[in-house]
Amino acid sequence: MNAVRLALDNLDDYGEYTKVHFDGASFSNAHMVAFARSLATVLRDHGVKSGEHVAVMMPNTPEVEGAFQASWMLGAVITPITSQLGVPEVSYMLADAGITAILTSPKLAERVVEAAAHAPSVRQIFTFGDSDVPGTINLLRLVLQAPPHQDIIARNED
């Protein structure tokens, strides 16, 4: 079983409904799944593979759920990192977990890039929005143009 099945089964069982209210906008469960599917396509196209470790270091936004689901669709392992940590702590976590890709917000990009400089396994740093920090890739533009990813990589229940 793959944890993303919970969201997909929920959509099948209960249909579309408003799932999240955030910053004056509302998002349905169908929108959240569609976002995750397109994000999975973008991550796959940028080399994220099954079994790789992906870090998510973001404030609490709807994109966090999409980042988890997209990574799970690809069979990747998620490492959540609280956005309150400093560079030394983040560097340690990135290196220790063998993180290959990081998903973050533009506000945290500078700290993430600095921390990733000490984690040789990190290949890519993605932001959900424009960032002036060199070495980051804005996912939002790419997700809006990406087709939905359909395959779900089966994972062991543990």
Backbone as ProteinMPNN parsed JSONL, in Angstrom:
{"seq_chain_A": "MNAVRLALDNLDDYGEYTKVHFDGASFSNAHMVAFARSLATVLRDHGVKSGEHVAVMMPNTPEVEGAFQASWMLGAVITPITSQLGVPEVSYMLADAGITAILTSPKLAERVVEAAAHAPSVRQIFTFGDSDVPGTINLLRLVLQAPPHQDIIARNED", "coords_chain_A": {"N_chain_A": [[0.838, -1.185, 0.0], [0.393, 2.271, -0.597], [0.714, 5.39, 0.962], [-0.523, 7.544, -0.29], [-2.781, 6.508, -1.367], [-4.831, 6.876, 0.446], [-5.813, 9.513, 0.077], [-6.674, 9.318, -2.576], [-8.564, 7.247, -2.434], [-10.374, 8.472, -0.711], [-11.374, 10.525, -2.327], [-12.636, 8.974, -4.297], [-14.548, 7.618, -2.711], [-16.083, 9.627, -1.397], [-16.524, 11.705, -3.109], [-16.224, 15.032, -4.54], [-15.376, 17.723, -2.42], [-15.059, 20.71, -0.408], [-11.943, 21.026, 0.949], [-9.791, 22.453, 2.109], [-9.339, 25.624, 3.55], [-7.542, 28.462, 2.991], [-5.736, 31.353, 3.476], [-7.718, 33.078, 2.421], [-8.656, 31.635, 0.257], [-10.285, 28.721, -1.111], [-9.934, 25.183, -1.397], [-10.658, 22.218, -3.09], [-10.889, 18.666, -2.389], [-10.463, 17.283, -4.747], [-9.054, 19.16, -6.25], [-6.706, 19.281, -4.725], [-5.66, 16.69, -5.056], [-5.291, 16.69, -7.83], [-3.352, 18.716, -8.056], [-1.24, 17.468, -6.661], [-0.763, 15.284, -8.343], [0.149, 16.538, -10.718], [2.387, 17.829, -9.686], [3.885, 15.574, -8.996], [4.556, 14.662, -11.544], [6.287, 16.72, -12.367], [8.351, 16.512, -10.441], [9.23, 13.888, -10.972], [10.123, 14.265, -13.616], [12.292, 15.827, -13.059], [14.038, 14.076, -11.982], [13.484, 12.754, -9.519], [13.235, 9.751, -7.843], [11.872, 6.486, -7.035], [12.344, 5.451, -3.709], [14.22, 7.401, -3.146], [15.15, 10.141, -0.979], [13.247, 12.837, 0.03], [13.081, 16.109, 1.175], [10.827, 18.204, 2.936], [10.513, 21.418, 3.693], [8.749, 23.765, 4.883], [6.445, 26.467, 5.618], [3.184, 25.995, 7.101], [1.187, 25.313, 4.605], [-1.16, 24.796, 1.848], [0.357, 23.554, -0.136], [2.095, 21.842, 1.149], [0.777, 19.422, 1.724], [0.388, 18.568, -0.919], [3.072, 18.215, -1.669], [3.857, 16.054, -0.046], [2.06, 14.036, -0.974], [2.707, 13.908, -3.737], [5.37, 13.079, -3.668], [5.059, 10.595, -2.416], [3.561, 9.295, -4.406], [5.534, 8.811, -6.252], [7.027, 6.997, -4.922], [8.929, 7.928, -3.231], [10.707, 8.813, -0.197], [9.63, 10.739, 2.481], [10.968, 13.441, 4.318], [10.082, 15.442, 6.747], [10.907, 18.753, 7.666], [11.024, 21.068, 10.163], [10.261, 24.495, 9.778], [11.396, 26.289, 11.52], [13.971, 25.666, 12.223], [17.539, 26.222, 12.32], [20.395, 26.835, 10.122], [22.622, 25.025, 10.817], [21.286, 22.793, 12.012], [19.485, 22.016, 9.994], [21.292, 21.396, 7.943], [22.572, 19.16, 9.059], [20.384, 17.34, 9.186], [19.722, 17.066, 6.459], [22.052, 15.916, 5.372], [22.339, 13.604, 6.972], [20.017, 12.156, 6.391], [20.339, 11.665, 3.738], [19.216, 13.256, 1.741], [17.934, 14.022, -1.471], [16.419, 15.833, -2.87], [14.83, 18.96, -2.191], [11.918, 20.536, -1.078], [10.603, 23.694, -0.734], [9.697, 26.983, 0.534], [9.733, 30.266, -1.003], [10.482, 32.146, 0.957], [12.061, 30.698, 2.707], [14.125, 29.828, 1.196], [16.8, 30.848, 1.029], [17.998, 30.067, 3.466], [17.724, 27.293, 3.222], [19.265, 26.728, 0.92], [21.786, 27.471, 1.863], [22.083, 25.589, 3.926], [22.011, 23.218, 2.441], [24.387, 23.319, 1.105], [26.182, 21.974, 2.626], [25.481, 19.393, 2.446], [26.123, 16.839, 0.594], [24.516, 15.062, -0.886], [22.283, 16.378, -1.836], [20.649, 17.306, -4.731], [18.809, 18.999, -5.93], [16.88, 21.968, -5.343], [13.735, 22.996, -4.749], [11.273, 25.54, -5.056], [8.087, 26.78, -4.05], [7.027, 29.022, -5.759], [8.348, 32.189, -6.966], [11.823, 32.834, -6.516], [14.675, 34.706, -5.633], [16.972, 33.495, -4.993], [19.889, 31.984, -5.987], [20.181, 28.794, -7.604], [17.769, 27.6, -7.101], [14.625, 26.156, -8.104], [11.601, 27.168, -9.422], [8.671, 25.64, -8.74], [5.932, 26.108, -9.139], [5.183, 27.322, -11.625], [5.88, 25.259, -13.364], [4.277, 23.127, -12.467], [1.712, 24.003, -13.09], [1.663, 23.624, -15.812], [2.097, 20.952, -16.195], [1.202, 17.593, -17.073], [-1.07, 15.299, -15.384], [0.329, 12.927, -13.156], [-0.002, 9.464, -13.312], [0.687, 6.892, -12.36], [1.126, 4.967, -9.399], [3.537, 4.195, -7.148], [3.98, 1.156, -5.596], [4.467, 0.529, -2.164], [6.017, -1.024, 0.696], [4.063, -1.732, 3.602], [5.306, -0.954, 5.923]], "CA_chain_A": [[0.0, 0.0, 0.0], [1.061, 3.559, -0.622], [-0.08, 6.328, 1.772], [-1.306, 8.44, -1.15], [-4.069, 5.837, -1.641], [-5.844, 7.437, 1.345], [-6.414, 10.675, -0.585], [-7.358, 8.863, -3.786], [-9.761, 6.507, -2.01], [-11.298, 9.457, -0.158], [-12.017, 11.175, -3.474], [-13.54, 7.978, -4.893], [-15.626, 7.25, -1.787], [-16.92, 10.73, -0.932], [-16.7, 12.726, -4.138], [-15.523, 16.303, -4.353], [-15.848, 18.645, -1.388], [-14.046, 21.672, 0.012], [-11.072, 20.377, 1.926], [-8.893, 23.382, 2.777], [-9.485, 27.074, 3.428], [-6.233, 29.013, 3.32], [-5.383, 32.682, 2.98], [-8.824, 33.622, 1.642], [-9.028, 30.756, -0.863], [-10.739, 27.375, -0.762], [-9.446, 24.154, -2.308], [-11.369, 20.951, -2.935], [-10.055, 17.47, -2.341], [-10.106, 16.974, -6.142], [-7.988, 20.099, -6.623], [-5.491, 18.896, -4.016], [-5.139, 15.492, -5.713], [-4.815, 17.095, -9.154], [-2.1, 19.435, -7.826], [-0.222, 16.476, -6.295], [-0.444, 14.487, -9.54], [0.989, 17.356, -11.606], [3.665, 18.003, -8.991], [4.614, 14.317, -9.141], [5.124, 14.666, -12.899], [7.422, 17.643, -12.38], [9.436, 15.914, -9.648], [9.758, 12.754, -11.752], [10.869, 14.814, -14.755], [13.536, 16.39, -12.527], [14.899, 13.007, -11.507], [13.137, 12.129, -8.241], [12.937, 8.342, -8.094], [11.425, 5.653, -5.925], [13.361, 5.158, -2.701], [15.013, 8.582, -2.796], [14.665, 10.901, 0.171], [12.849, 14.204, -0.308], [12.772, 16.919, 2.353], [9.833, 19.266, 2.804], [10.737, 22.427, 4.732], [7.844, 24.845, 4.496], [5.398, 26.805, 6.585], [1.967, 25.213, 6.894], [0.42, 25.793, 3.448], [-1.731, 23.657, 1.11], [1.381, 22.883, -0.937], [2.751, 20.799, 1.949], [0.066, 18.173, 1.458], [0.722, 18.181, -2.286], [4.462, 17.746, -1.695], [3.865, 14.706, 0.522], [1.369, 13.109, -1.865], [3.467, 13.757, -4.983], [6.544, 12.26, -3.362], [4.584, 9.226, -2.183], [3.192, 8.714, -5.701], [6.771, 8.374, -6.907], [7.697, 6.022, -4.067], [9.997, 8.592, -2.488], [10.589, 8.873, 1.255], [9.505, 12.135, 2.919], [11.559, 13.886, 5.573], [9.616, 16.797, 7.071], [11.832, 19.553, 8.467], [10.327, 22.251, 10.63], [10.824, 25.726, 9.207], [12.013, 27.099, 12.565], [15.355, 25.253, 12.465], [18.619, 27.007, 11.73], [21.239, 26.202, 9.111], [23.36, 23.831, 11.267], [20.376, 21.673, 12.225], [18.981, 21.585, 8.691], [22.42, 20.754, 7.26], [22.738, 17.829, 9.63], [19.273, 16.489, 8.779], [19.83, 16.794, 5.022], [23.166, 14.982, 5.153], [22.084, 12.354, 7.671], [18.938, 11.427, 5.721], [20.661, 11.428, 2.33], [18.201, 13.969, 0.956], [18.35, 14.346, -2.835], [15.644, 16.991, -3.324], [14.179, 19.71, -1.111], [10.808, 21.393, -1.466], [10.541, 24.745, 0.277], [9.039, 28.228, 0.136], [10.708, 31.316, -1.335], [10.969, 32.802, 2.174], [13.042, 29.848, 3.373], [15.086, 29.339, 0.193], [18.183, 31.216, 1.334], [18.467, 29.2, 4.556], [17.798, 25.931, 2.696], [20.433, 26.651, 0.028], [22.981, 27.503, 2.716], [22.178, 24.298, 4.611], [22.274, 22.174, 1.441], [25.79, 23.397, 0.688], [26.925, 21.049, 3.476], [24.869, 18.061, 2.286], [26.495, 16.497, -0.78], [23.515, 14.263, -1.6], [21.233, 17.25, -2.386], [20.815, 17.645, -6.144], [17.908, 20.057, -6.372], [16.079, 22.685, -4.364], [12.534, 23.503, -5.412], [10.451, 26.48, -4.293], [6.715, 26.988, -4.497], [6.96, 30.449, -6.063], [9.593, 32.807, -7.423], [12.869, 33.104, -5.543], [15.888, 35.311, -6.183], [18.109, 32.725, -4.49], [20.455, 31.115, -7.034], [20.177, 27.366, -7.36], [16.426, 27.106, -6.811], [13.725, 25.989, -9.243], [10.219, 27.474, -9.087], [7.795, 24.545, -9.135], [4.555, 26.477, -9.445], [5.009, 27.488, -13.077], [5.993, 23.942, -13.995], [3.126, 22.316, -12.071], [0.531, 24.471, -13.825], [1.755, 23.154, -17.191], [2.401, 19.52, -16.224], [0.086, 16.639, -17.064], [-1.135, 14.547, -14.125], [1.03, 11.645, -13.029], [-1.034, 8.455, -13.064], [1.187, 5.699, -11.678], [1.412, 5.017, -7.964], [4.537, 3.175, -6.817], [3.605, 0.385, -4.405], [5.486, 0.508, -1.098], [5.691, -1.899, 1.815], [3.262, -1.017, 4.598], [6.148, -0.418, 6.992]], "C_chain_A": [[0.88, 1.245, 0.0], [0.154, 4.553, 0.098], [-0.928, 7.269, 0.923], [-2.662, 7.82, -1.506], [-5.171, 6.404, -0.755], [-6.558, 8.617, 0.693], [-7.204, 10.255, -1.817], [-8.63, 8.105, -3.447], [-10.81, 7.449, -1.439], [-12.069, 10.148, -1.28], [-13.017, 10.228, -4.131], [-14.759, 7.72, -4.01], [-16.592, 8.391, -1.488], [-17.145, 11.823, -1.965], [-15.953, 14.001, -3.784], [-16.194, 17.155, -3.281], [-14.72, 19.612, -1.048], [-13.246, 21.065, 1.152], [-10.277, 21.374, 2.747], [-9.331, 24.816, 2.505], [-8.152, 27.662, 3.861], [-6.07, 30.382, 2.672], [-6.445, 33.243, 2.032], [-9.249, 32.788, 0.454], [-9.471, 29.396, -0.325], [-10.278, 26.399, -1.835], [-10.207, 22.862, -2.041], [-10.382, 19.796, -2.839], [-9.618, 17.078, -3.756], [-8.989, 17.89, -6.626], [-6.669, 19.684, -5.984], [-4.85, 17.657, -4.667], [-4.58, 15.852, -7.089], [-3.475, 17.833, -9.045], [-0.969, 18.445, -7.532], [0.188, 15.645, -7.509], [0.456, 15.273, -10.496], [2.361, 17.615, -10.987], [4.503, 16.735, -9.103], [5.256, 14.221, -10.519], [6.366, 15.537, -12.955], [8.606, 17.052, -11.61], [10.066, 14.736, -10.384], [10.61, 13.248, -12.917], [12.191, 15.451, -14.332], [14.371, 15.339, -11.793], [14.583, 12.385, -10.167], [12.626, 10.721, -8.527], [12.454, 7.643, -6.827], [12.594, 5.343, -4.996], [14.228, 6.339, -2.334], [14.346, 9.343, -1.661], [14.461, 12.358, -0.218], [12.503, 14.931, 0.983], [11.71, 17.956, 1.991], [10.044, 20.195, 3.987], [9.958, 23.663, 4.329], [6.971, 25.247, 5.679], [4.148, 25.996, 6.232], [1.109, 25.857, 5.806], [-0.186, 24.584, 2.741], [-0.696, 22.902, 0.277], [2.097, 21.768, -0.171], [2.084, 19.449, 1.69], [0.388, 17.671, 0.051], [2.126, 17.623, -2.404], [4.565, 16.325, -1.144], [3.253, 13.715, -0.469], [2.147, 12.865, -3.152], [4.684, 12.86, -4.758], [6.146, 10.807, -3.145], [4.198, 8.548, -3.493], [4.409, 8.132, -6.407], [7.517, 7.304, -6.114], [8.853, 6.607, -3.286], [9.674, 8.604, -0.993], [10.592, 10.347, 1.667], [10.228, 12.343, 4.241], [11.049, 15.298, 5.84], [10.637, 17.49, 7.967], [11.11, 20.826, 8.87], [11.042, 23.516, 10.158], [11.486, 26.623, 10.241], [13.487, 26.753, 12.797], [16.349, 26.154, 11.748], [19.444, 26.179, 10.764], [21.977, 24.974, 9.639], [22.466, 22.599, 11.436], [19.857, 21.117, 10.898], [20.08, 20.87, 7.912], [22.603, 19.322, 7.746], [21.645, 16.885, 9.142], [19.361, 16.111, 7.305], [20.905, 15.753, 4.745], [22.867, 13.618, 5.767], [21.03, 11.505, 6.959], [19.248, 11.121, 4.259], [19.649, 12.069, 1.398], [18.753, 14.286, -0.432], [17.62, 15.569, -3.379], [14.962, 17.639, -2.126], [13.079, 20.557, -1.715], [10.633, 22.413, -0.352], [9.776, 25.951, -0.269], [10.107, 29.261, -0.227], [11.29, 31.992, -0.097], [12.065, 32.007, 2.872], [14.192, 29.434, 2.462], [16.533, 29.661, 0.546], [18.771, 30.309, 2.416], [18.646, 27.763, 4.053], [19.018, 25.764, 1.792], [21.723, 26.636, 0.834], [23.173, 26.161, 3.421], [22.554, 23.184, 3.636], [23.716, 22.185, 0.958], [26.666, 22.423, 1.482], [26.362, 19.627, 3.415], [25.082, 17.618, 0.839], [25.46, 15.7, -1.562], [22.447, 15.123, -2.274], [21.574, 17.637, -3.822], [19.989, 18.856, -6.557], [17.14, 20.658, -5.203], [14.947, 23.358, -5.119], [11.806, 24.467, -4.485], [9.047, 26.514, -4.888], [6.508, 28.486, -4.661], [8.33, 30.964, -6.463], [10.542, 33.074, -6.267], [14.06, 33.719, -6.266], [17.14, 34.545, -5.775], [18.626, 31.814, -5.606], [20.421, 29.645, -6.63], [18.82, 26.79, -7.016], [15.606, 27.045, -8.099], [12.307, 26.249, -8.765], [9.319, 26.37, -9.635], [6.44, 25.005, -9.647], [4.308, 26.631, -10.939], [4.997, 26.139, -13.776], [4.773, 23.072, -13.697], [1.889, 22.721, -12.869], [0.506, 23.967, -15.259], [1.887, 21.634, -17.299], [1.138, 18.667, -16.303], [0.077, 15.865, -15.75], [-0.387, 13.229, -14.215], [-0.005, 10.596, -12.65], [-0.566, 7.268, -12.237], [1.431, 5.968, -10.2], [2.376, 3.865, -7.675], [4.113, 2.476, -5.533], [4.789, 0.381, -3.417], [5.055, -0.508, -0.048], [4.941, -1.093, 2.878], [4.1, -0.434, 5.712], [7.034, 0.69, 6.465]], "O_chain_A": [[1.984, 1.242, 0.544], [-1.055, 4.559, -0.133], [-1.963, 7.744, 1.39], [-3.585, 8.532, -1.901], [-6.334, 6.414, -1.159], [-7.784, 8.706, 0.754], [-8.286, 10.782, -2.071], [-9.66, 8.293, -4.094], [-12.005, 7.25, -1.655], [-13.282, 10.332, -1.183], [-14.123, 10.638, -4.482], [-15.879, 7.616, -4.512], [-17.792, 8.16, -1.339], [-17.887, 12.771, -1.71], [-15.155, 14.036, -2.847], [-17.417, 17.286, -3.244], [-13.559, 19.356, -1.368], [-13.792, 20.65, 2.174], [-10.097, 21.18, 3.95], [-9.654, 25.175, 1.372], [-7.681, 27.395, 4.967], [-6.248, 30.536, 1.464], [-6.126, 33.805, 0.984], [-10.133, 33.203, -0.296], [-9.082, 28.983, 0.768], [-10.234, 26.731, -3.019], [-10.376, 22.463, -0.889], [-9.203, 19.933, -3.165], [-8.503, 16.589, -3.936], [-8.082, 17.448, -7.332], [-5.624, 19.732, -6.633], [-3.629, 17.595, -4.806], [-3.514, 15.37, -7.471], [-2.571, 17.601, -9.847], [0.125, 18.566, -8.082], [1.368, 15.339, -7.679], [1.422, 14.725, -11.027], [3.373, 17.619, -11.687], [5.717, 16.818, -9.288], [6.385, 13.745, -10.643], [7.383, 15.14, -13.523], [9.739, 17.093, -12.089], [11.289, 14.6, -10.418], [11.688, 12.714, -13.176], [13.102, 15.598, -15.146], [15.304, 15.681, -11.066], [15.354, 11.547, -9.701], [11.718, 10.52, -9.333], [12.609, 8.143, -5.713], [13.692, 5.015, -5.446], [14.913, 6.301, -1.312], [13.147, 9.21, -1.416], [15.367, 13.021, -0.722], [11.723, 14.43, 1.792], [11.702, 18.506, 0.889], [9.793, 19.826, 5.134], [10.426, 24.494, 3.55], [6.78, 24.474, 6.618], [4.084, 25.383, 5.167], [0.394, 26.826, 6.059], [0.227, 23.454, 3.003], [-0.872, 21.711, 0.017], [2.645, 20.851, -0.782], [2.766, 18.449, 1.463], [0.632, 16.48, -0.144], [2.358, 16.67, -3.147], [5.274, 15.489, -1.703], [3.85, 12.681, -0.769], [2.236, 11.726, -3.611], [4.981, 11.986, -5.573], [6.815, 9.895, -3.631], [4.471, 7.362, -3.681], [4.327, 7.099, -7.071], [8.522, 6.768, -6.581], [9.67, 5.869, -2.736], [8.526, 8.429, -0.586], [11.461, 11.11, 1.246], [10.118, 11.533, 5.162], [11.528, 16.252, 5.228], [11.165, 16.892, 8.906], [10.639, 21.576, 8.016], [12.271, 23.585, 10.144], [12.087, 27.632, 9.873], [14.18, 27.484, 13.504], [16.046, 26.759, 10.72], [19.224, 24.979, 10.607], [21.966, 23.945, 8.963], [22.845, 21.494, 11.048], [19.796, 19.903, 10.704], [19.822, 19.842, 7.286], [22.768, 18.396, 6.951], [21.932, 15.761, 8.732], [19.104, 14.964, 6.941], [20.689, 14.819, 3.973], [23.119, 12.589, 5.141], [21.136, 10.279, 6.926], [18.498, 10.394, 3.609], [19.272, 11.484, 0.382], [19.883, 14.754, -0.569], [18.14, 16.265, -4.251], [14.569, 16.963, -1.175], [13.276, 21.215, -2.736], [10.526, 22.057, 0.822], [9.277, 25.93, -1.393], [11.256, 29.14, 0.196], [12.461, 32.372, -0.093], [12.909, 32.586, 3.556], [15.128, 28.766, 2.904], [17.407, 28.811, 0.373], [19.903, 29.842, 2.296], [19.613, 27.094, 4.418], [19.728, 24.763, 1.889], [22.645, 25.881, 0.528], [24.292, 25.654, 3.505], [23.338, 22.3, 3.981], [24.213, 21.176, 0.458], [27.77, 22.089, 1.051], [26.718, 18.77, 4.224], [24.304, 17.984, -0.043], [25.52, 15.666, -2.791], [21.771, 14.654, -3.189], [22.626, 18.212, -4.098], [20.398, 19.64, -7.414], [16.8, 19.984, -4.23], [15.171, 24.179, -6.008], [11.729, 24.242, -3.277], [8.86, 26.302, -6.086], [5.896, 29.138, -3.814], [9.338, 30.272, -6.32], [10.127, 33.486, -5.184], [14.409, 33.307, -7.372], [18.247, 34.909, -6.171], [17.886, 30.97, -6.111], [20.609, 29.302, -5.462], [18.72, 25.612, -6.672], [15.859, 27.782, -9.051], [11.852, 25.623, -7.808], [9.217, 26.187, -10.848], [5.856, 24.349, -10.51], [3.318, 26.117, -11.458], [4.193, 25.908, -14.679], [4.289, 22.36, -14.577], [1.107, 21.863, -13.278], [-0.563, 23.89, -15.865], [1.795, 21.088, -18.399], [0.128, 18.982, -15.674], [1.102, 15.782, -15.074], [-0.461, 12.515, -15.215], [-0.81, 10.827, -11.747], [-1.354, 6.695, -11.485], [1.879, 7.045, -9.808], [2.061, 2.702, -7.93], [3.911, 3.122, -4.504], [5.947, 0.247, -3.811], [3.869, -0.813, 0.082], [5.173, 0.107, 3.024], [3.656, 0.493, 6.39], [7.817, 1.267, 7.221]]}, "name": "protein", "num_of_chains": 1, "seq": "MNAVRLALDNLDDYGEYTKVHFDGASFSNAHMVAFARSLATVLRDHGVKSGEHVAVMMPNTPEVEGAFQASWMLGAVITPITSQLGVPEVSYMLADAGITAILTSPKLAERVVEAAAHAPSVRQIFTFGDSDVPGTINLLRLVLQAPPHQDIIARNED"}
